[in-house]
Amino acid sequence: MEKELDLTGLYCPMPIMRTREEIDKAQLGDVLKVKADDPAAEEDLKRWASRSGQEIVGIMKEGEVITVTIRRVK
């Protein structure tokens, strides 16, 4: 299953907290597309995924907005 989470307008630590909440609800193999415009979001999400054992499937930037695609693997 694929879900999209729009976190534009939210700043640290909210993008990580909301992403973690959604991943915790997801089933193994589910994909979450996280959209954010916090300048720190890309690095924060990559670090969080690494620490929590989740897989970054892709990162796409469109202007100020970054979309980080994460697959739940743990």
N, C-alpha and C positions, 0 to 999 in steps of 0.2 A: 504494500500500500504506500502511496505517496501523499504527503501532506505539506502544505505551504504555511509558513509562519511569517507574518509581516511585522517586523519589529522596528520599522522606520520611525524615527522620532524618539526612540528610547536610547538611553546611554548607560554605560557601565555602572552597575553590574547587571542591569535588567536583561540585556540580550542573552547572557550566559544563563541566568536563572530561568528565564522562560524557555530557552532551548532545552535545558536539562529536564524541566517539567514535562515537556512534550516527548522527549526521547524516553523518559521513564514510562510514559503511557503507551509507547509504541511496541510492536511485536518485533522479534528478531527478524532482520532483513528489510524492515520498513525503511523508507527514505523520507527525510525531512528537509525541505528547502527553506532555509532561513534567509530572509531579506532584512538588511540593516543598513543604516547610514551613519552609525557611530564610527568615527575614524579608527577606533581601536578594535572594532568588531572582528576583522579578519584574523588578526594575530590572536585575539582572545579566544575565538572559536577554534582555531587550529590547536592552540595549547590545550583547551578544554577537551577536545576530541582525543588528542593524544593521551592525556592523563586518564580519561574515562574509558579508553579502549574502543572508541567509535571510529568509523572510517569516513574520511573526507572523500567524497566521490568527485566533487568539482567545485571550483570557485570562479564566479563570473562577476565582472564589474561593469556597471552601466552608470557613468557619471559618478555621482556621490553614493549610489546604492550598490552594495555588494550582496551577491547571493551565494551562500555556502550550502552545498548539498551534502548531507550527512546520512550515512546508513547505520542503523543500529545493528551492531554485531556482538554486543555483550549485554 
